[in-house]
Amino acid sequence: MRKRLREKHTDQELAKIYSEPHQHRKWADHKLRVASTIALARWASEGATSAADLSAGDASIINALDVPDKFIGDFAPGYDYTGAIEQTIDEIPMVNLFICSETLEHLDDPDFVLRKIRQKSNLLVLSTPIDESDDSNPEHYWGWGVDDIEEMLLKAKWNPRVMQTISFRKLYHYDYQLWLCA
C-alpha cells in the first residue's frame, strides 16, 4: 500500500513549513503516541550511553530518556543540529539509540534515511502513521502500511524486534505503528 502522496517541497516551502519546532503534545492522539514512544525508548535505552533524535520537534521524547549523551536536532531552528535529517545525521557520532518519530512520512527518500540511521546506531525506535491514503497533511510525502515499513526496515538492514500499533478506531485522523529494531 506504499503510496506517494505528493512531490517534494522546495527548500523555501520546507523552511516555511518547519519554521518552528513541532509541539508533540498539541493534539490528543499525539499525546498517546508520544507517551508510548517514550515508554518503548526508555525500555530500549536501559544501559545506553547515547541517543539521537534529529527530528525532535519539541524534544519531549529524547528528553524523557536517562541517557548521558544526547544529540538533538530538527529541521526547525533551536537545536545544535539544525536542518534536514539527511544532512545532520552525518554530523553526529555513532549512538546506542536513534529515535525517528513521525519523520519518515515527511522525507523525500525515507529508505535512504533508514540506511543512514543504520550506519549511526545499534537500535532504532520508529513511529509513523498507518495506511495514510489521502494528502490532507501538506507535510506528508508518503503513506504506507505495517508490511511496507517492515519491508523498508529489513532492506535497510534493521532487525525488527517489537512492533505495536496504536489504533484510535477513526476517532482521530491517524492510527500509528511503533517499532523497535536492532
GROMACS elastic network, one bead per residue, 0.5 to 0.9 nm:
[ bonds ]
;  ai    aj funct       b0    kb
    1   131     6  0.72012   500
    1   133     6  0.86313   500
    1   143     6  0.76425   500
    1   144     6  0.54491   500
    1   145     6  0.59744   500
    1   147     6  0.85452   500
    1   148     6  0.70371   500
    2   131     6  0.80399   500
    2   133     6  0.89338   500
    2   142     6  0.71983   500
    2   143     6  0.57369   500
    2   145     6  0.66428   500
    2   148     6  0.61833   500
    2   149     6  0.86877   500
    3   131     6  0.88910   500
    3   132     6  0.84497   500
    3   133     6  0.71903   500
    3   141     6  0.85966   500
    3   142     6  0.57453   500
    3   143     6  0.51821   500
    3   144     6  0.62167   500
    4     7     6  0.76463   500
    4   133     6  0.89128   500
    4   141     6  0.59278   500
    4   143     6  0.65447   500
    4   144     6  0.88431   500
    5   132     6  0.87824   500
    5   133     6  0.74080   500
    5   134     6  0.67927   500
    5   135     6  0.54925   500
    5   140     6  0.70116   500
    5   141     6  0.50038   500
    5   142     6  0.51881   500
    5   143     6  0.66996   500
    6     9     6  0.85647   500
    6   135     6  0.71257   500
    6   138     6  0.81173   500
    6   140     6  0.75119   500
    6   141     6  0.50886   500
    6   142     6  0.74141   500
    7   108     6  0.77848   500
    7   141     6  0.66282   500
    8   107     6  0.80799   500
    8   108     6  0.59157   500
    8   141     6  0.70318   500
    9    12     6  0.79031   500
    9    13     6  0.57139   500
    9    14     6  0.60680   500
    9   108     6  0.88429   500
    9   139     6  0.87191   500
   10    13     6  0.51276   500
   10    14     6  0.62289   500
   10    15     6  0.86192   500
   11    14     6  0.50895   500
   11    15     6  0.61359   500
   11    16     6  0.86923   500
   12    15     6  0.51169   500
   12    16     6  0.63660   500
   12    17     6  0.87328   500
   13    16     6  0.51745   500
   13    17     6  0.61566   500
   13    18     6  0.85877   500
   14    17     6  0.50254   500
   14    18     6  0.59560   500
   14    19     6  0.81125   500
   14    75     6  0.85901   500
   14   139     6  0.85758   500
   15    18     6  0.53290   500
   15    19     6  0.55913   500
   15    75     6  0.79829   500
   15    76     6  0.76297   500
   16    19     6  0.51841   500
   16    20     6  0.86392   500
   17    20     6  0.80276   500
   17    76     6  0.88618   500
   17   138     6  0.87934   500
   17   139     6  0.74261   500
   18    21     6  0.67061   500
   18    22     6  0.78074   500
   18    74     6  0.87804   500
   18    75     6  0.62742   500
   18    76     6  0.51188   500
   18    77     6  0.85379   500
   19    75     6  0.79999   500
   19    76     6  0.51993   500
   19    77     6  0.71094   500
   20    23     6  0.88593   500
   20    57     6  0.83323   500
   20    75     6  0.86227   500
   20    76     6  0.51992   500
   20    77     6  0.68650   500
   20    78     6  0.84827   500
   21    56     6  0.78804   500
   21    58     6  0.57214   500
   21    59     6  0.87699   500
   21    74     6  0.72534   500
   21    75     6  0.78770   500
   21    76     6  0.53075   500
   21    77     6  0.73469   500
   21    78     6  0.79583   500
   22    25     6  0.89748   500
   22    26     6  0.86752   500
   22    56     6  0.80016   500
   22    58     6  0.58350   500
   22    59     6  0.89484   500
   22    76     6  0.83184   500
   23    26     6  0.55970   500
   23    27     6  0.85502   500
   23    57     6  0.61666   500
   23    58     6  0.53720   500
   23    59     6  0.87224   500
   23    60     6  0.87337   500
   24    27     6  0.73057   500
   24    30     6  0.60262   500
   24    31     6  0.68941   500
   24    34     6  0.69789   500
   24    57     6  0.68096   500
   24    58     6  0.63950   500
   24    59     6  0.82835   500
   24    60     6  0.72257   500
   24    61     6  0.87891   500
   25    28     6  0.71772   500
   25    29     6  0.86273   500
   25    30     6  0.59665   500
   25    31     6  0.51126   500
   25    32     6  0.88707   500
   25    34     6  0.76748   500
   25    58     6  0.87993   500
   25    60     6  0.85707   500
   26    29     6  0.89047   500
   26    30     6  0.71593   500
   26    31     6  0.75603   500
   27    30     6  0.52653   500
   27    31     6  0.64994   500
   28    31     6  0.52482   500
   28    32     6  0.70009   500
   28   172     6  0.84061   500
   29    32     6  0.55619   500
   29    33     6  0.63974   500
   29    34     6  0.86504   500
   29   168     6  0.78265   500
   29   171     6  0.88369   500
   29   172     6  0.65770   500
   29   173     6  0.85139   500
   29   174     6  0.80310   500
   29   175     6  0.86333   500
   30    34     6  0.58033   500
   30    35     6  0.83449   500
   31    34     6  0.51946   500
   31    35     6  0.60860   500
   31    36     6  0.85615   500
   32    35     6  0.50852   500
   32    36     6  0.60838   500
   32    37     6  0.84928   500
   32   166     6  0.83451   500
   33    36     6  0.51205   500
   33    37     6  0.60424   500
   33    38     6  0.85400   500
   33   127     6  0.83463   500
   33   166     6  0.72294   500
   33   176     6  0.74012   500
   33   178     6  0.84241   500
   34    38     6  0.60331   500
   34    39     6  0.85568   500
   34    60     6  0.79799   500
   34    61     6  0.67054   500
   34   101     6  0.84795   500
   35    38     6  0.51126   500
   35    39     6  0.62272   500
   35    40     6  0.87521   500
   35    61     6  0.80790   500
   36    39     6  0.51236   500
   36    40     6  0.63066   500
   36    41     6  0.85686   500
   36   166     6  0.86901   500
   36   178     6  0.82135   500
   37    40     6  0.52047   500
   37    41     6  0.59833   500
   37    42     6  0.84506   500
   37    61     6  0.70910   500
   37    99     6  0.89465   500
   37   101     6  0.78285   500
   37   125     6  0.75736   500
   37   126     6  0.81792   500
   37   127     6  0.75909   500
   37   178     6  0.70932   500
   37   179     6  0.88984   500
   38    41     6  0.50363   500
   38    42     6  0.59186   500
   38    43     6  0.84806   500
   38    60     6  0.83995   500
   38    61     6  0.54000   500
   38    62     6  0.77074   500
   38    64     6  0.67000   500
   38    65     6  0.75793   500
   39    42     6  0.52293   500
   39    43     6  0.62832   500
   39    44     6  0.86590   500
   40    43     6  0.51572   500
   40    44     6  0.61124   500
   40    45     6  0.85367   500
   40   125     6  0.75422   500
   40   178     6  0.86411   500
   40   179     6  0.86263   500
   40   180     6  0.75621   500
   41    45     6  0.58690   500
   41    46     6  0.86834   500
   41    61     6  0.79919   500
   41    62     6  0.81809   500
   41    64     6  0.88655   500
   41    65     6  0.73076   500
   41    97     6  0.81616   500
   41    99     6  0.77518   500
   41   124     6  0.87629   500
   41   125     6  0.64066   500
   41   180     6  0.82025   500
   42    45     6  0.51502   500
   42    46     6  0.64357   500
   42    64     6  0.77176   500
   42    65     6  0.57097   500
   42    66     6  0.75641   500
   43    46     6  0.57340   500
   44    47     6  0.86151   500
   44    48     6  0.81746   500
   44    97     6  0.76998   500
   44   123     6  0.77569   500
   44   124     6  0.87969   500
   44   125     6  0.81972   500
   44   180     6  0.77641   500
   45    49     6  0.80944   500
   45    50     6  0.83813   500
   45    51     6  0.79500   500
   45    65     6  0.73990   500
   45    66     6  0.78686   500
   45    67     6  0.73252   500
   45    96     6  0.76232   500
   45    97     6  0.66250   500
   45   123     6  0.86752   500
   46    49     6  0.88056   500
   46    66     6  0.81019   500
   46    67     6  0.83501   500
   47    67     6  0.80672   500
   48    51     6  0.76391   500
   48    66     6  0.85372   500
   48    67     6  0.62519   500
   48    68     6  0.83194   500
   48    95     6  0.86639   500
   48    96     6  0.58950   500
   48    97     6  0.74639   500
   49    66     6  0.87579   500
   49    67     6  0.53890   500
   49    68     6  0.56176   500
   49    69     6  0.60526   500
   49    70     6  0.85912   500
   49    95     6  0.78668   500
   49    96     6  0.67461   500
   49    97     6  0.88518   500
   50    67     6  0.57707   500
   50    68     6  0.62666   500
   50    70     6  0.57260   500
   50    71     6  0.78597   500
   50    94     6  0.83963   500
   50    95     6  0.51095   500
   50    96     6  0.53256   500
   50    97     6  0.65841   500
   50    98     6  0.87964   500
   51    62     6  0.74495   500
   51    65     6  0.85561   500
   51    67     6  0.68125   500
   51    68     6  0.84412   500
   51    69     6  0.64495   500
   51    70     6  0.50670   500
   51    71     6  0.63238   500
   51    72     6  0.85132   500
   51    94     6  0.89709   500
   51    95     6  0.54550   500
   51    96     6  0.58122   500
   51    98     6  0.56334   500
   51    99     6  0.75405   500
   51   121     6  0.85280   500
   52    56     6  0.88019   500
   52    62     6  0.73872   500
   52    69     6  0.84535   500
   52    70     6  0.56809   500
   52    72     6  0.58454   500
   52    73     6  0.81554   500
   52    92     6  0.81892   500
   52    95     6  0.67059   500
   52    96     6  0.83594   500
   52    97     6  0.64373   500
   52    99     6  0.61654   500
   52   100     6  0.87895   500
   52   121     6  0.87344   500
   53    56     6  0.52521   500
   53    59     6  0.78058   500
   53    61     6  0.84690   500
   53    62     6  0.65492   500
   53    70     6  0.80220   500
   53    71     6  0.63708   500
   53    72     6  0.51426   500
   53    73     6  0.62458   500
   53    74     6  0.79522   500
   53    97     6  0.87700   500
   53    98     6  0.59808   500
   53   100     6  0.64219   500
   53   101     6  0.82864   500
   54    57     6  0.86154   500
   54    71     6  0.73560   500
   54    72     6  0.54749   500
   54    74     6  0.50741   500
   54    75     6  0.79542   500
   54    81     6  0.70854   500
   54    82     6  0.81342   500
   54    83     6  0.87323   500
   54    84     6  0.83985   500
   54    85     6  0.59401   500
   54    88     6  0.71168   500
   54    89     6  0.71813   500
   54    98     6  0.85369   500
   54    99     6  0.77972   500
   54   100     6  0.75992   500
   55    59     6  0.83808   500
   55    72     6  0.78440   500
   55    73     6  0.58858   500
   55    75     6  0.67333   500
   55    76     6  0.87717   500
   55    84     6  0.84264   500
   55    85     6  0.68260   500
   55    99     6  0.82202   500
   55   100     6  0.67700   500
   55   101     6  0.73296   500
   55   102     6  0.83056   500
   55   103     6  0.65866   500
   56    60     6  0.76096   500
   56    61     6  0.75221   500
   56    62     6  0.74560   500
   56    72     6  0.64617   500
   56    73     6  0.58855   500
   56    74     6  0.54992   500
   56    75     6  0.87881   500
   56    99     6  0.82343   500
   56   100     6  0.81399   500
   56   101     6  0.77442   500
   57    60     6  0.78028   500
   57    73     6  0.80834   500
   57    74     6  0.62590   500
   57    75     6  0.84904   500
   57    76     6  0.78112   500
   58    61     6  0.82791   500
   58    74     6  0.89712   500
   59    62     6  0.56516   500
   59    63     6  0.58856   500
   59    64     6  0.84938   500
   59    72     6  0.73245   500
   59    73     6  0.84014   500
   59    74     6  0.89960   500
   60    63     6  0.52890   500
   60    64     6  0.62077   500
   61    64     6  0.54010   500
   61    65     6  0.72181   500
   61    99     6  0.82223   500
   61   101     6  0.86413   500
   62    65     6  0.55010   500
   62    66     6  0.87637   500
   62    67     6  0.87185   500
   62    70     6  0.75348   500
   62    71     6  0.88443   500
   62    72     6  0.77468   500
   62    99     6  0.74884   500
   63    66     6  0.78652   500
   63    67     6  0.87406   500
   63    70     6  0.82571   500
   64    67     6  0.89875   500
   65    68     6  0.88815   500
   67    70     6  0.67811   500
   69    95     6  0.86619   500
   70    95     6  0.87845   500
   71    80     6  0.78415   500
   71    81     6  0.77572   500
   71    92     6  0.70501   500
   71    93     6  0.88221   500
   71    95     6  0.87159   500
   72    79     6  0.63381   500
   72    80     6  0.66765   500
   72    81     6  0.64300   500
   72    82     6  0.88818   500
   73    76     6  0.82179   500
   73    77     6  0.83220   500
   73    78     6  0.79643   500
   73    79     6  0.51332   500
   73    80     6  0.61259   500
   73    82     6  0.55080   500
   73    83     6  0.77298   500
   73    85     6  0.81790   500
   73    88     6  0.77070   500
   74    77     6  0.68921   500
   74    78     6  0.79668   500
   74    79     6  0.68230   500
   74    80     6  0.88384   500
   74    81     6  0.65874   500
   74    82     6  0.53074   500
   74    83     6  0.60837   500
   74    84     6  0.71976   500
   74    85     6  0.72386   500
   74    88     6  0.85958   500
   75    81     6  0.82797   500
   75    82     6  0.53533   500
   75    84     6  0.51967   500
   75    85     6  0.71418   500
   76    79     6  0.81382   500
   76    82     6  0.64352   500
   76    83     6  0.67413   500
   76    84     6  0.88877   500
   77    80     6  0.86295   500
   77    81     6  0.83662   500
   77    82     6  0.56149   500
   77    83     6  0.75753   500
   78    81     6  0.83325   500
   78    82     6  0.72022   500
   79    82     6  0.59414   500
   81    85     6  0.88482   500
   81    88     6  0.60123   500
   81    89     6  0.86362   500
   81    91     6  0.77444   500
   81    92     6  0.85660   500
   82    85     6  0.83480   500
   82    88     6  0.69192   500
   83    86     6  0.84111   500
   83    87     6  0.71052   500
   83    88     6  0.64245   500
   84    87     6  0.56000   500
   84    88     6  0.62517   500
   84    89     6  0.86106   500
   85    89     6  0.57026   500
   85    90     6  0.86595   500
   85   107     6  0.88883   500
   85   113     6  0.76804   500
   86    89     6  0.61042   500
   86    90     6  0.77319   500
   86   107     6  0.88678   500
   86   112     6  0.81853   500
   86   113     6  0.62217   500
   86   116     6  0.79210   500
   87    90     6  0.57803   500
   87    91     6  0.74246   500
   88    91     6  0.51966   500
   88    92     6  0.71497   500
   89    92     6  0.57298   500
   89    93     6  0.85035   500
   89   113     6  0.87390   500
   89   116     6  0.73364   500
   89   117     6  0.72812   500
   89   120     6  0.78015   500
   90    93     6  0.79196   500
   90   116     6  0.82961   500
   90   120     6  0.85086   500
   92    95     6  0.81959   500
   92   120     6  0.79508   500
   93   120     6  0.68357   500
   93   121     6  0.89374   500
   94   119     6  0.77352   500
   94   121     6  0.56930   500
   94   122     6  0.83537   500
   95    98     6  0.69178   500
   95   120     6  0.61540   500
   95   122     6  0.70285   500
   95   123     6  0.84224   500
   96   120     6  0.84342   500
   96   121     6  0.54651   500
   96   122     6  0.52820   500
   96   123     6  0.60790   500
   96   124     6  0.86630   500
   97   120     6  0.89327   500
   97   121     6  0.58131   500
   97   122     6  0.62290   500
   97   124     6  0.57190   500
   97   125     6  0.74338   500
   98   117     6  0.72669   500
   98   118     6  0.89504   500
   98   120     6  0.80837   500
   98   121     6  0.60683   500
   98   122     6  0.79679   500
   98   123     6  0.62105   500
   98   125     6  0.63184   500
   98   126     6  0.84205   500
   99   123     6  0.86377   500
   99   124     6  0.59497   500
   99   126     6  0.61476   500
   99   127     6  0.86925   500
  100   103     6  0.59016   500
  100   104     6  0.75101   500
  100   124     6  0.72910   500
  100   125     6  0.61074   500
  100   127     6  0.66335   500
  100   128     6  0.87181   500
  101   104     6  0.79634   500
  101   125     6  0.73525   500
  101   126     6  0.52937   500
  101   128     6  0.66728   500
  101   178     6  0.85324   500
  102   105     6  0.68802   500
  102   106     6  0.78167   500
  102   126     6  0.75498   500
  102   127     6  0.53925   500
  102   129     6  0.73133   500
  103   106     6  0.54164   500
  103   107     6  0.69242   500
  103   110     6  0.85745   500
  103   126     6  0.84178   500
  103   127     6  0.77321   500
  103   128     6  0.69887   500
  103   140     6  0.89234   500
  104   107     6  0.53736   500
  104   108     6  0.84933   500
  104   109     6  0.82627   500
  104   110     6  0.52619   500
  104   111     6  0.84651   500
  104   113     6  0.80180   500
  104   114     6  0.84241   500
  104   126     6  0.86868   500
  104   127     6  0.83628   500
  104   128     6  0.68540   500
  104   140     6  0.86672   500
  104   141     6  0.87061   500
  104   142     6  0.79157   500
  105   108     6  0.81968   500
  105   110     6  0.73176   500
  105   128     6  0.68482   500
  105   129     6  0.78630   500
  105   139     6  0.81426   500
  105   140     6  0.52226   500
  105   141     6  0.56058   500
  105   143     6  0.66411   500
  105   144     6  0.85741   500
  106   110     6  0.81422   500
  106   139     6  0.58401   500
  106   141     6  0.54140   500
  106   142     6  0.70456   500
  107   110     6  0.53712   500
  107   113     6  0.82368   500
  107   139     6  0.89948   500
  107   140     6  0.77128   500
  107   141     6  0.64744   500
  107   142     6  0.78848   500
  108   141     6  0.66329   500
  108   142     6  0.83214   500
  109   112     6  0.55340   500
  109   113     6  0.67594   500
  110   113     6  0.50970   500
  110   114     6  0.62462   500
  110   115     6  0.87266   500
  110   142     6  0.89644   500
  110   152     6  0.86038   500
  111   114     6  0.51665   500
  111   115     6  0.63695   500
  111   116     6  0.87402   500
  111   152     6  0.64043   500
  111   153     6  0.81872   500
  111   155     6  0.81934   500
  111   156     6  0.69998   500
  112   115     6  0.52211   500
  112   116     6  0.62920   500
  112   117     6  0.87312   500
  112   156     6  0.81751   500
  113   117     6  0.60801   500
  113   118     6  0.85018   500
  113   156     6  0.89827   500
  114   117     6  0.51219   500
  114   118     6  0.62055   500
  114   119     6  0.88705   500
  114   152     6  0.79183   500
  114   153     6  0.70976   500
  114   156     6  0.59317   500
  114   157     6  0.88436   500
  114   158     6  0.85523   500
  115   118     6  0.50304   500
  115   119     6  0.65889   500
  115   153     6  0.85941   500
  115   155     6  0.83369   500
  115   157     6  0.74637   500
  115   158     6  0.86744   500
  116   119     6  0.52125   500
  116   120     6  0.67155   500
  116   156     6  0.85676   500
  117   120     6  0.51018   500
  117   121     6  0.61229   500
  117   124     6  0.80685   500
  117   156     6  0.89439   500
  118   121     6  0.54940   500
  118   122     6  0.71084   500
  118   123     6  0.82112   500
  118   124     6  0.81246   500
  118   156     6  0.70068   500
  118   157     6  0.71916   500
  118   158     6  0.70433   500
  119   122     6  0.83657   500
  121   124     6  0.70882   500
  121   182     6  0.87344   500
  122   181     6  0.84029   500
  122   182     6  0.58642   500
  123   158     6  0.85028   500
  123   180     6  0.71736   500
  123   181     6  0.56298   500
  124   158     6  0.82245   500
  124   179     6  0.76894   500
  124   180     6  0.56445   500
  124   181     6  0.50815   500
  124   182     6  0.65136   500
  125   178     6  0.73241   500
  125   179     6  0.56134   500
  125   181     6  0.66075   500
  126   177     6  0.80687   500
  126   178     6  0.56955   500
  126   179     6  0.50312   500
  126   180     6  0.65348   500
  126   181     6  0.81849   500
  127   176     6  0.67517   500
  127   177     6  0.54589   500
  127   179     6  0.62680   500
  128   143     6  0.89904   500
  128   144     6  0.87818   500
  128   149     6  0.87548   500
  128   175     6  0.86420   500
  128   176     6  0.56816   500
  128   177     6  0.56200   500
  128   178     6  0.69157   500
  129   132     6  0.64257   500
  129   143     6  0.73969   500
  129   144     6  0.76381   500
  129   145     6  0.81539   500
  129   174     6  0.58719   500
  129   175     6  0.56842   500
  129   177     6  0.61692   500
  129   178     6  0.89562   500
  130   143     6  0.71558   500
  130   144     6  0.59704   500
  130   145     6  0.51284   500
  130   146     6  0.65164   500
  130   165     6  0.84667   500
  130   174     6  0.68352   500
  130   175     6  0.54758   500
  130   176     6  0.52231   500
  130   177     6  0.61534   500
  131   143     6  0.56642   500
  131   146     6  0.79284   500
  131   174     6  0.82444   500
  131   175     6  0.79857   500
  131   176     6  0.88809   500
  132   135     6  0.80420   500
  132   142     6  0.76525   500
  132   144     6  0.63464   500
  132   145     6  0.80164   500
  132   173     6  0.88205   500
  132   174     6  0.71424   500
  132   175     6  0.86000   500
  133   142     6  0.84060   500
  133   143     6  0.57596   500
  133   144     6  0.78504   500
  134   137     6  0.81246   500
  134   143     6  0.80304   500
  135   138     6  0.65757   500
  135   139     6  0.88668   500
  135   140     6  0.72466   500
  135   141     6  0.80542   500
  135   142     6  0.86965   500
  135   143     6  0.88169   500
  136   139     6  0.88690   500
  136   140     6  0.84692   500
  137   140     6  0.57403   500
  137   141     6  0.87915   500
  138   141     6  0.78109   500
  140   143     6  0.77678   500
  144   147     6  0.80894   500
  144   148     6  0.58665   500
  144   149     6  0.70144   500
  145   148     6  0.52351   500
  145   149     6  0.65665   500
  145   150     6  0.88236   500
  145   177     6  0.86814   500
  146   149     6  0.53142   500
  146   150     6  0.62866   500
  146   151     6  0.87059   500
  146   163     6  0.89691   500
  146   165     6  0.87831   500
  146   177     6  0.68895   500
  147   150     6  0.50675   500
  147   151     6  0.61572   500
  147   152     6  0.86238   500
  148   151     6  0.51418   500
  148   152     6  0.62279   500
  148   153     6  0.86724   500
  149   153     6  0.60876   500
  149   154     6  0.85686   500
  149   177     6  0.89420   500
  150   153     6  0.50902   500
  150   154     6  0.61823   500
  150   155     6  0.86194   500
  150   160     6  0.73165   500
  150   179     6  0.89723   500
  151   154     6  0.51926   500
  151   155     6  0.61693   500
  151   156     6  0.86402   500
  152   155     6  0.51935   500
  152   156     6  0.62788   500
  152   157     6  0.88148   500
  152   158     6  0.87049   500
  153   156     6  0.51390   500
  153   157     6  0.64459   500
  153   158     6  0.51471   500
  153   159     6  0.72069   500
  153   160     6  0.72814   500
  153   181     6  0.81920   500
  154   157     6  0.50165   500
  154   158     6  0.51758   500
  154   159     6  0.63251   500
  154   160     6  0.76403   500
  155   158     6  0.73872   500
  158   181     6  0.58763   500
  158   182     6  0.58855   500
  159   180     6  0.85795   500
  159   181     6  0.51991   500
  159   182     6  0.50959   500
  160   163     6  0.73807   500
  160   179     6  0.69158   500
  160   180     6  0.60680   500
  160   182     6  0.64539   500
  161   179     6  0.75117   500
  161   180     6  0.56490   500
  161   181     6  0.52440   500
  161   182     6  0.68330   500
  162   178     6  0.79662   500
  162   179     6  0.55304   500
  162   181     6  0.69294   500
  163   177     6  0.69802   500
  163   178     6  0.56193   500
  163   180     6  0.65900   500
  163   181     6  0.88435   500
  164   176     6  0.83392   500
  164   177     6  0.58056   500
  164   178     6  0.50982   500
  164   179     6  0.65287   500
  165   175     6  0.73439   500
  165   176     6  0.56238   500
  165   178     6  0.61246   500
  165   179     6  0.88394   500
  166   175     6  0.57116   500
  166   176     6  0.50416   500
  166   177     6  0.63164   500
  166   178     6  0.78050   500
  167   170     6  0.78624   500
  167   171     6  0.88548   500
  167   174     6  0.78678   500
  167   176     6  0.65600   500
  167   177     6  0.87080   500
  168   171     6  0.52498   500
  168   172     6  0.61191   500
  168   173     6  0.84365   500
  168   174     6  0.74166   500
  168   175     6  0.59601   500
  168   176     6  0.87613   500
  169   172     6  0.76701   500
  169   174     6  0.89795   500
  169   175     6  0.77267   500
  170   173     6  0.64821   500
  170   174     6  0.73373   500
  170   175     6  0.78041   500
  171   174     6  0.85059   500
  172   175     6  0.76806   500
